[in-house]
Amino acid sequence: MSRRVYNWGIIGAGNISWDFANAMTKHPRCNLAAVASRNKDTSTSFANDFNIAKPYTSYDDIINDKDIDIIYIGTYHPSHYPNVMRCLDAKKHVICEKPIGMNANQVKEMTNLSKKRSKFLLEAVWTRYFPAVRDIRRLIYEENAIGKPIGFMGDFGINIPHEQIPRLWEKELGGGGTLDLGIYVVTPLTLYFGQRMPSKIQAMGGIVNGVDAWMSSSLQYDKDQFASINCNLYANTPEEHSITGDKGSIIIHYPAHCPTSFTLKTFGNASNEWENKGFHRRDVVKTTKYDYLLPTGFKYNNFKHPGSEGLFYEIEEIVNCLDQGLIESPEFTHEESIITAQVFDEIRRQIGVEYPKDIEKTL
């Protein structure tokens, strides 16, 4: 297995890219070689922060740099697809911020090109690589701790006024709560219910300036499997997720999108009190709390976004995948990216959100 140092390039020099770069400073086998921003001052400042030798003002320059092995894309949503396609065509490995595409057709084209070029491609669903989520996967699928998953409930809401982050309220920039925050309540679906589409989706939403300010959806899988999800740009929600099975339940505590704790509750036999009334409610017989510490040891102690220390787990996964010559992560596959986009497409269809990219096919 390879133990090489990988040369990284970063497209987009915003806050999330800054956090990703800072998380990378902890990994001994990642070398930040180049950054590209269309603003020269921004590119230079970013490069100075992380001692990056090559600050570019052209995305094409960084894509065509023969010294770069892998490129991280942290630009606005509508530019993900063209940037990913150009990177893959230039035979670069790619990790792209979520959502990786504006619709399922774009995601399919990107994953197909990844296979054609034999290059690694990952949608940056960093939540999947937190130790808490990995332990939840183990408890559910290896230890059968909650039995068959039956119901998932997830929320994510943040009060984000237009003046704070204008792009979230602008249709041309891929705004709206569903693509930005909803990714954190939709991507758990394939983890708990498998890599398949729901059999039924019912969605509602509130539209402002052509984008969804809030979204609420009910989804059905098998007859006894369901999910209830919501996101919004108006108010801070508890952001606790829960998955319940026929033997127990798991509650992922705030902040569920970058979790550092969860509680496992296992059920016992049916309560006599409820049994006598004709019900079959099971009592909780054991409660176990799991707590985790975020990693430390980065160049800068302060991140732009809370919890971004956890990006290091995602970077570790990418390096492991590159070492093995994989073109996708087993913990968040290309098929999961496609299914996630298909769920988004149907939700947006029902609530009436359509982006310019939905009718554009070519670069």
C-alpha positions as CSV (number, residue, x, y, z in Angstrom):
1,M,0.0,0.0,0.0
2,S,1.2,3.5,-0.9
3,R,2.6,5.8,1.8
4,R,3.2,8.7,-0.5
5,V,2.5,12.3,0.3
6,Y,-0.3,13.7,-1.8
7,N,-0.1,17.2,-3.3
8,W,-3.4,19.1,-2.9
9,G,-4.9,22.0,-4.7
10,I,-7.9,24.0,-3.5
11,I,-10.4,25.8,-5.7
12,G,-12.3,28.5,-3.9
13,A,-10.8,30.4,-1.0
14,G,-13.8,31.0,1.2
15,N,-14.4,30.0,4.8
16,I,-15.1,26.3,4.3
17,S,-12.0,26.0,2.2
18,W,-10.0,27.7,4.9
19,D,-11.3,25.2,7.5
20,F,-10.5,22.3,5.2
21,A,-7.0,23.6,4.6
22,N,-6.5,24.1,8.4
23,A,-7.7,20.5,9.0
24,M,-5.3,19.3,6.4
25,T,-2.3,20.8,8.3
26,K,-2.6,17.9,10.8
27,H,-2.1,15.2,8.3
28,P,1.5,14.3,7.6
29,R,0.8,12.9,4.1
30,C,-1.0,15.9,2.7
31,N,0.9,18.8,1.1
32,L,-1.0,22.0,0.3
33,A,0.6,22.9,-3.0
34,A,-1.8,25.4,-4.6
35,V,-4.9,27.4,-4.2
36,A,-7.0,29.2,-6.8
37,S,-9.3,32.2,-6.3
38,R,-10.5,34.6,-9.0
39,N,-9.6,37.4,-6.6
40,K,-5.8,37.9,-6.4
41,D,-5.8,39.3,-2.9
42,T,-7.9,36.5,-1.6
43,S,-5.7,33.9,-3.2
44,T,-2.5,35.5,-1.9
45,S,-3.9,35.9,1.6
46,F,-5.1,32.3,1.7
47,A,-1.7,31.1,0.4
48,N,0.1,33.2,3.1
49,D,-2.0,31.6,5.8
50,F,-0.9,28.1,4.9
51,N,2.5,28.6,3.3
52,I,1.1,27.6,-0.1
53,A,3.7,28.0,-2.9
54,K,1.3,28.5,-5.8
55,P,-1.6,31.1,-5.4
56,Y,-3.5,31.0,-8.7
57,T,-6.1,33.5,-10.0
58,S,-7.4,31.0,-12.6
59,Y,-9.1,27.7,-12.0
60,D,-7.7,26.4,-15.2
61,D,-4.2,27.0,-14.0
62,I,-4.6,24.9,-10.9
63,I,-6.5,22.2,-12.8
64,N,-3.7,21.9,-15.4
65,D,-0.9,22.0,-12.8
66,K,0.9,18.6,-13.3
67,D,2.2,18.6,-9.7
68,I,-1.3,18.4,-8.2
69,D,-2.7,15.0,-7.3
70,I,-6.1,15.9,-5.8
71,I,-8.3,19.0,-5.8
72,Y,-10.8,20.2,-3.2
73,I,-13.6,22.3,-4.6
74,G,-15.2,24.8,-2.2
75,T,-17.0,27.1,-4.5
76,Y,-20.7,28.0,-4.8
77,H,-23.2,25.2,-5.6
78,P,-23.8,25.9,-9.3
79,S,-20.1,25.9,-10.1
80,H,-19.5,22.4,-8.6
81,Y,-20.4,20.5,-11.7
82,P,-18.3,22.3,-14.3
83,N,-15.3,22.4,-11.9
84,V,-15.6,18.7,-11.1
85,M,-15.9,17.8,-14.7
86,R,-12.8,19.8,-15.7
87,C,-10.8,18.4,-12.8
88,L,-11.7,14.8,-13.7
89,D,-11.0,15.4,-17.4
90,A,-7.5,16.7,-16.3
91,K,-7.1,13.3,-14.5
92,K,-7.2,14.8,-11.0
93,H,-8.8,13.1,-8.0
94,V,-11.6,15.3,-6.6
95,I,-13.4,16.0,-3.4
96,C,-16.3,18.5,-3.9
97,E,-18.3,20.3,-1.3
98,K,-22.0,19.3,-1.0
99,P,-24.2,19.3,-2.8
100,I,-21.9,18.0,-5.4
101,G,-24.4,18.7,-8.2
102,M,-27.5,20.8,-8.6
103,N,-29.5,17.8,-9.7
104,A,-29.2,14.1,-10.2
105,N,-28.3,14.3,-13.9
106,Q,-25.2,16.3,-13.1
107,V,-24.2,13.9,-10.3
108,K,-24.6,10.9,-12.7
109,E,-22.4,12.6,-15.3
110,M,-19.7,13.3,-12.7
111,T,-19.7,9.8,-11.2
112,N,-19.6,8.3,-14.7
113,L,-16.6,10.4,-15.6
114,S,-14.9,9.4,-12.4
115,K,-15.2,5.8,-13.5
116,K,-14.1,6.5,-17.0
117,R,-11.0,8.4,-15.9
118,S,-10.4,6.0,-12.9
119,K,-10.1,8.9,-10.6
120,F,-11.3,9.3,-7.0
121,L,-14.5,11.4,-6.5
122,L,-16.1,12.2,-3.2
123,E,-19.0,14.4,-2.3
124,A,-17.8,16.0,1.0
125,V,-20.4,14.5,3.3
126,W,-17.9,14.8,6.2
127,T,-20.5,13.7,8.8
128,R,-20.0,10.1,7.7
129,Y,-16.5,9.9,8.9
130,F,-17.0,11.1,12.5
131,P,-16.2,8.4,15.0
132,A,-19.7,8.7,16.4
133,V,-21.3,7.9,13.0
134,R,-18.9,5.0,12.4
135,D,-19.8,3.6,15.8
136,I,-23.5,4.0,15.0
137,R,-23.0,2.1,11.8
138,R,-21.2,-0.7,13.7
139,L,-23.9,-0.8,16.4
140,I,-26.7,-1.1,13.8
141,Y,-25.2,-3.4,11.3
142,E,-22.6,-5.5,13.1
143,E,-24.1,-5.7,16.6
144,N,-27.8,-5.4,15.7
145,A,-28.2,-3.1,18.7
146,I,-31.5,-1.6,17.6
147,G,-32.8,-4.3,15.3
148,K,-34.3,-3.4,12.0
149,P,-34.3,0.4,11.4
150,I,-37.9,1.6,11.4
151,G,-38.0,5.4,11.7
152,F,-35.6,8.3,11.3
153,M,-36.3,11.9,12.4
154,G,-33.9,14.7,11.5
155,D,-33.9,18.5,11.6
156,F,-31.5,21.3,10.8
157,G,-32.5,24.9,11.1
158,I,-30.3,28.0,11.4
159,N,-31.5,31.6,11.5
160,I,-29.6,33.0,8.5
161,P,-30.8,36.5,7.4
162,H,-30.1,37.6,3.8
163,E,-27.6,40.1,4.9
164,Q,-25.6,37.4,6.7
165,I,-25.2,34.9,3.8
166,P,-26.8,36.4,0.7
167,R,-26.2,33.4,-1.5
168,L,-28.6,31.3,0.5
169,W,-31.4,33.5,-0.6
170,E,-30.4,33.9,-4.3
171,K,-31.8,31.4,-6.9
172,E,-28.9,31.9,-9.4
173,L,-26.4,30.9,-6.7
174,G,-28.3,27.7,-5.8
175,G,-29.8,29.2,-2.6
176,G,-32.4,27.7,-0.3
177,G,-32.4,25.5,2.8
178,T,-32.8,22.1,1.1
179,L,-29.5,21.9,-0.8
180,D,-27.5,23.7,1.9
181,L,-28.9,22.4,5.3
182,G,-31.1,19.6,4.0
183,I,-28.1,17.6,2.9
184,Y,-27.6,16.7,6.6
185,V,-31.1,15.3,6.9
186,V,-31.2,13.5,3.6
187,T,-27.8,11.8,3.5
188,P,-28.6,9.8,6.7
189,L,-31.4,8.0,4.8
190,T,-29.1,5.8,2.8
191,L,-27.1,5.0,5.9
192,Y,-30.2,3.7,7.8
193,F,-32.4,2.4,4.9
194,G,-29.9,1.3,2.4
195,Q,-28.8,2.6,-1.0
196,R,-32.3,2.9,-2.5
197,M,-34.9,5.5,-3.2
198,P,-37.9,5.9,-0.9
199,S,-41.1,4.3,-2.2
200,K,-42.9,7.6,-1.5
201,I,-42.0,11.2,-0.8
202,Q,-44.4,13.9,0.4
203,A,-42.9,17.4,0.7
204,M,-43.9,20.9,1.7
205,G,-41.9,24.1,1.6
206,G,-42.0,27.9,1.9
207,I,-40.7,29.8,-1.2
208,V,-39.0,33.2,-0.9
209,N,-37.3,34.7,-4.0
210,G,-37.6,31.4,-5.8
211,V,-35.8,29.4,-3.1
212,D,-37.0,27.3,-0.2
213,A,-36.8,29.1,3.2
214,W,-38.1,25.9,4.8
215,M,-38.8,22.3,3.9
216,S,-40.6,19.5,5.6
217,S,-40.8,16.0,4.1
218,S,-42.2,12.6,5.0
219,L,-40.7,9.6,3.3
220,Q,-41.6,5.9,3.2
221,Y,-39.4,2.9,2.4
222,D,-40.9,-0.5,3.3
223,K,-44.4,-0.4,4.7
224,D,-42.9,-0.3,8.2
225,Q,-40.0,2.1,7.5
226,F,-40.3,5.9,7.4
227,A,-38.5,9.2,7.9
228,S,-39.5,12.7,8.8
229,I,-37.1,15.4,7.9
230,N,-37.1,19.2,7.9
231,C,-34.7,22.2,7.5
232,N,-35.1,26.0,7.5
233,L,-33.3,29.3,7.3
234,Y,-35.5,31.1,9.8
235,A,-34.9,29.5,13.2
236,N,-32.4,27.5,15.2
237,T,-33.7,23.9,15.7
238,P,-32.5,21.4,18.3
239,E,-30.7,19.5,15.5
240,E,-31.0,16.1,17.2
241,H,-31.4,13.1,15.0
242,S,-32.9,9.8,16.0
243,I,-33.1,6.3,14.4
244,T,-35.5,3.8,16.0
245,G,-35.6,0.1,15.4
246,D,-37.7,-2.8,16.8
247,K,-35.1,-3.4,19.5
248,G,-33.9,0.0,20.5
249,S,-33.1,3.6,19.4
250,I,-30.2,5.9,18.9
251,I,-30.4,9.6,19.5
252,I,-27.6,11.7,17.9
253,H,-27.2,14.8,20.0
254,Y,-26.6,18.4,18.9
255,P,-24.9,19.2,16.6
256,A,-26.0,16.1,14.6
257,H,-24.2,17.3,11.4
258,C,-20.8,17.0,13.2
259,P,-21.7,14.8,16.2
260,T,-19.6,14.2,19.3
261,S,-22.2,12.3,21.3
262,F,-25.1,9.9,21.0
263,T,-27.2,7.8,23.3
264,L,-28.2,4.2,22.7
265,K,-31.4,2.9,24.3
266,T,-32.2,-0.8,24.1
267,F,-35.7,-2.2,24.7
268,G,-36.7,-5.1,26.9
269,N,-39.8,-7.2,27.1
270,A,-43.3,-5.7,26.8
271,S,-44.4,-3.8,29.9
272,N,-47.0,-5.6,31.9
273,E,-48.8,-2.3,32.5
274,W,-49.1,-1.7,28.8
275,E,-49.7,-5.3,28.0
276,N,-52.8,-5.4,30.2
277,K,-54.2,-2.5,28.2
278,G,-53.8,-4.3,24.9
279,F,-50.6,-2.5,23.9
280,H,-47.2,-3.9,23.4
281,R,-45.0,-1.0,24.4
282,R,-41.5,-2.1,25.3
283,D,-39.6,-0.5,28.3
284,V,-36.1,0.9,27.9
285,V,-33.9,-1.4,29.9
286,K,-30.5,0.0,29.2
287,T,-29.2,3.5,28.3
288,T,-25.6,4.0,27.1
289,K,-24.1,7.5,26.3
290,Y,-21.2,7.7,23.9
291,D,-19.0,10.8,24.0
292,Y,-16.1,11.8,21.7
293,L,-13.5,14.5,21.6
294,L,-12.7,16.5,18.5
295,P,-9.1,16.2,17.2
296,T,-6.5,18.8,18.0
297,G,-3.0,19.8,16.7
298,F,-3.8,22.0,13.8
299,K,-1.9,25.1,12.6
300,Y,-4.7,27.4,13.8
301,N,-6.8,26.7,16.9
302,N,-9.8,28.7,15.7
303,F,-11.9,27.4,12.8
304,K,-14.4,29.5,10.8
305,H,-17.2,27.0,11.5
306,P,-17.8,25.2,14.8
307,G,-16.8,21.5,14.7
308,S,-14.7,21.8,11.6
309,E,-11.9,20.0,13.4
310,G,-13.9,16.9,12.3
311,L,-12.9,17.6,8.7
312,F,-9.7,15.8,9.6
313,Y,-11.7,12.5,9.7
314,E,-12.8,13.1,6.1
315,I,-9.2,13.8,5.0
316,E,-8.0,10.6,6.6
317,E,-10.6,8.7,4.7
318,I,-9.6,10.3,1.4
319,V,-5.9,9.4,2.0
320,N,-6.9,5.8,2.8
321,C,-9.0,5.6,-0.4
322,L,-6.2,7.0,-2.5
323,D,-3.7,4.5,-1.0
324,Q,-6.0,1.7,-2.0
325,G,-6.6,3.0,-5.5
326,L,-10.3,3.4,-4.9
327,I,-12.4,5.8,-6.9
328,E,-15.1,6.2,-4.3
329,S,-15.4,6.0,-0.5
330,P,-17.1,2.8,0.8
331,E,-18.7,4.9,3.5
332,F,-20.4,7.3,1.2
333,T,-20.5,5.9,-2.3
334,H,-21.3,7.4,-5.7
335,E,-24.6,5.7,-5.6
336,E,-25.5,7.5,-2.4
337,S,-24.7,10.8,-4.0
338,I,-27.0,10.0,-6.9
339,I,-29.8,8.9,-4.6
340,T,-29.4,12.0,-2.4
341,A,-29.7,14.2,-5.5
342,Q,-32.7,12.2,-6.7
343,V,-34.4,12.8,-3.3
344,F,-33.6,16.5,-3.6
345,D,-35.0,16.6,-7.1
346,E,-38.3,15.2,-6.0
347,I,-38.6,17.4,-3.0
348,R,-37.8,20.5,-5.1
349,R,-40.3,19.4,-7.7
350,Q,-43.1,19.1,-5.1
351,I,-42.4,22.4,-3.4
352,G,-41.7,24.3,-6.6
353,V,-38.0,25.2,-6.6
354,E,-36.3,25.0,-10.0
355,Y,-32.7,26.2,-10.7
356,P,-31.3,27.4,-14.0
357,K,-28.9,24.4,-13.9
358,D,-31.9,22.0,-14.0
359,I,-32.4,22.7,-17.7
360,E,-28.7,23.1,-18.6
361,K,-26.9,19.9,-19.6
362,T,-23.6,21.0,-21.1
363,L,-20.7,23.0,-19.7
